[in-house]
Amino acid sequence: MLYILVKYLLTPFFWLIYRPRVKNLGRLFFRGRAILISNHFSLGDPIRLAFIAPRPVHFMAKQELFDSPIKQFFLKGLLAFPVYRKQADMLSLKQAMKVLEKNHIFGIFPEGRRSLTGELDSFEKGAAFLALRCAAPVIPIYADPNWKKRRQIRAIVGEPIDPNEVAQTFAGRGVDAVTDAIRDRMQLLKNELELMP
């Protein structure tokens, strides 16, 4: 598989060159399904997550990137599948559900687009919907958007969020409640990272 080949050939170089400092990395060593979420500030964010996570991570990628057979080959080999961002894309949601139902890991950036300022933007509801639908824990990861100034990637892995536990206390608005919980947790991780030396 292309993903495995690329990951295990290049991961040592990634850690050597970028010297990532990942607090609570041990939280990424688990079995079963999960949704990894992260802030989004760079085109390289999926690559960063894929190298940090010990297990393969499946991602959505905008449909425009799949505009040639060669790109399709490489993107699909890297466990990415297309999403139409201008409308509710049920096909891509179903594909994400299949990933989770097989007890794999799905990665998503709930802001939906890159932040130009580095601040957290509003969160879309797709991650919360998938988490509730597939009973998948959400593992938040906040990465330093200003890593180039330090010449080191820094990130914090938060505690898993149980979507069903959150939704139980907000009858009738589970997706909204989980979305708010995800964003609140990411804000806490952002504050924590900014205090790191």
CORJOBEL-V610300 format. One line per field, one symbol per residue. ss: DSSP state (H for helix, E for strand, C for the rest). burial: b if it has 16 or more other ideal C-beta (glycine too) atoms within 10 Angstrom, else e. A space follows every 10 residues. Layout:
BEGIN
ss = ???
burial = ???
END
This chain:
BEGIN
ss = CHHHHHHHHH HHHHHHHHCC EEECHHHHCC CCCEEEEECC CCCCHHHHHH HHCCCCEEEE EEHHHHCCHH HHHHHHHCCE EEECCCCCCH HHHHHHHHHH HCCCEEEECC CCCCCCCCCC CCCCCHHHHH HHHHCCCEEE EEECCCHHHH CCCEEEECCC ECHHHHHHCC CCCHHHHHHH HHHHHHHHHH HHHHHCC
burial = eebeebbeee eeebeeeeeb bbbebebbee eebbbbbbbb beeebbbbbb bbbeebbbbb beeeebeeee eeeebeebbb bbbeeeeebe ebbebbbebb eeebbbbbbb beeeeeeeeb bebbebbbbb bbebebbbbb bbbbbebeee eebbbbbbeb bbbeebbeee eeebbebbbe bbbebbeebb eebeeee
END
